[in-house]
């Protein structure tokens, strides 16, 4: 059995590490990315949220034991991945969504229908599908809970009486 020769560092806030074996540094970077993306992350509404991760060599002493201090100080390479994202729901009308922002449905400001303040320094864009009445809300100033960084989220909401009436009238 080959001893682990690289350590992967999860930098998303959990501070978890994983020791791995790889034949090359490039293979270690690839394995680190696969490890972070296969982690225990729920699919999210966050758009292309980076899962921060690094990989570096494991340094061993003369008897083969891991030298923790030297391993921690060794140069590390970025192997960050991307959090899995929830797919856009299918259009209930059986077509492709046609996202629009009619003021009568999404409100916001009259000069720019569907645009709302996010409450945290960004903006939210509210849209409605002209085929099925489903809503899409894109928040350009959300905060990702694990590390507090700003991100963009996309959420979907089911049709309601207002959007269904608009779909029928158009």
For each residue, the residues with C-beta under 8 A, 3 or more apart:
1:
2: 5 21
3: 21 60 64
4: 7 19 20 21 58
5: 2 20 21 22 28 57 58
6: 19 20 21 22 25 28 31 32 55 56 57 58
7: 4 17 18 19 20 55 56 57 58 71
8: 17 18 19 20 28 31 32 35 36 53 54 55 79
9: 15 17 53 54 55 56 76
10: 14 15 16 17 18 36 39 51 52 53
11: 15 52 53 54 80
12: 36 51 52 53 146 147
13: 146 147
14: 10 146
15: 9 10 11
16: 10
17: 7 8 9 10
18: 7 8 10 35
19: 4 6 7 8 58
20: 4 5 6 7 8 28 31 32 35 55
21: 2 3 4 5 6
22: 5 6 25 27 28 31
23: 27
24: 27 28
25: 6 22 28 29 57 77
26: 29 30
27: 22 23 24 30 31
28: 5 6 8 20 22 24 25 31 32 55 77 79
29: 25 26 32 33 55 77 78 79
30: 26 27 33 34 79
31: 6 8 20 22 27 28 34 35 55 79
32: 6 8 20 28 29 35 36 53 54 55 79
33: 29 30 36 37 53 79 80 81
34: 30 31 37 38 81
35: 8 18 20 31 32 38 39 53
36: 8 10 12 32 33 39 51 53 79 80 81
37: 33 34 51 81 82 83 84
38: 34 35
39: 10 35 36 51
40:
41: 44 51 83 84
42:
43: 83 84 85 86
44: 41 49 83 84 85 86 153
45: 85 86 153 154 155
46: 49 83 85 142 144 151 152 153
47: 85 151 152 153 154
48: 82 83 85
49: 44 46 82 83 85 144 151
50: 80 81 82 83
51: 10 12 36 37 39 41 80 81 82 83
52: 10 11 12 80 147
53: 8 9 10 11 12 32 33 35 36 78 79 80 81
54: 8 9 11 32 76 77 78 79 80
55: 6 7 8 9 20 28 29 31 32 76 77 79
56: 6 7 9 71 74 75 76 77
57: 5 6 7 25 71 74
58: 4 5 6 7 19 66 71
59: 66 67 70 71 74
60: 3 64 65 66 67
61: 64 65 66 67
62:
63:
64: 3 60 61
65: 60 61
66: 58 59 60 61 71
67: 59 60 61 70 71
68: 71 72
69: 72 73
70: 59 67 73 74
71: 7 56 57 58 59 66 67 68 74
72: 68 69
73: 69 70
74: 56 57 59 70 71
75: 56
76: 9 54 55 56
77: 25 28 29 54 55 56
78: 29 53 54
79: 8 28 29 30 31 32 33 36 53 54 55
80: 11 33 36 50 51 52 53 54
81: 33 34 36 37 50 51 53
82: 37 48 49 50 51 85
83: 37 41 43 44 46 48 49 50 51
84: 37 41 43 44
85: 43 44 45 46 47 48 49 82
86: 43 44 45
87:
88: 97 136 154 156
89: 134 156
90: 94
91: 94 95 96 97 129 131 132 134
92: 131 132 133 134 159
93: 129 131 132
94: 90 91
95: 91 98 131
96: 91 131
97: 88 91 129 131 132 134 136
98: 95 129 130 131
99: 127 128 129 130 136
100: 127 128 129 130
101: 106 108 113 114 125 126 127 128
102: 105 106 113 128 166
103: 106 107 108 110 113 114
104: 162 166
105: 102 128 162 163 166
106: 101 102 103 113 114 126 127 128 135
107: 103 113 114 116 126
108: 101 103 112 113 114 115 116 126
109: 112 113 115
110: 103 113
111:
112: 108 109 115
113: 101 102 103 106 107 108 109 110
114: 101 103 106 107 108 125 126 127
115: 108 109 112 123 124 125 126
116: 107 108 123 124 125 126
117: 122 123 124
118: 121 122 123 124 139 140 141 142
119:
120: 141 142 143
121: 118 141
122: 117 118 139 140 141 142 150
123: 115 116 117 118 139 140 141
124: 115 116 117 118 137 138 139 140
125: 101 114 115 116 137 138 140
126: 101 106 107 108 114 115 116 135 136 137
127: 99 100 101 106 114 135 136 137 138
128: 99 100 101 102 105 106 133 134 135 136 163 166
129: 91 93 97 98 99 100 132 133 134 135 136 163 167
130: 98 99 100 166 167 170
131: 91 92 93 95 96 97 98 167
132: 91 92 93 97 129 159 167
133: 92 128 129 159 160 163 164 166 167
134: 89 91 92 97 128 129 156 157 158 159 163
135: 106 126 127 128 129 156 157 158 159 163
136: 88 97 99 126 127 128 129 154 155 156 157
137: 124 125 126 127 154 155 156 157
138: 124 125 127 152 153 154
139: 118 122 123 124 142 152 153 154 155
140: 118 122 123 124 125 152
141: 118 120 121 122 123 150
142: 46 118 120 122 139 150 151 152 153
143: 120 148 149 150 151
144: 46 49 147 148 149 150 151
145: 148
146: 12 13 14
147: 12 13 52 144
148: 143 144 145
149: 143 144
150: 122 141 142 143 144
151: 46 47 49 142 143 144
152: 46 47 138 139 140 142
153: 44 45 46 47 138 139 142
154: 45 47 88 136 137 138 139
155: 45 136 137 139
156: 88 89 134 135 136 137
157: 134 135 136 137 160
158: 134 135
159: 92 132 133 134 135 163 164 167
160: 133 157 163 164
161: 164 165
162: 104 105 165 166
163: 105 128 129 133 134 135 159 160 166 167
164: 133 159 160 161 167 168
165: 161 162 168 169
166: 102 104 105 128 130 133 162 163 169 170
167: 129 130 131 132 133 159 163 164 170
168: 164 165
169: 165 166
170: 130 166 167
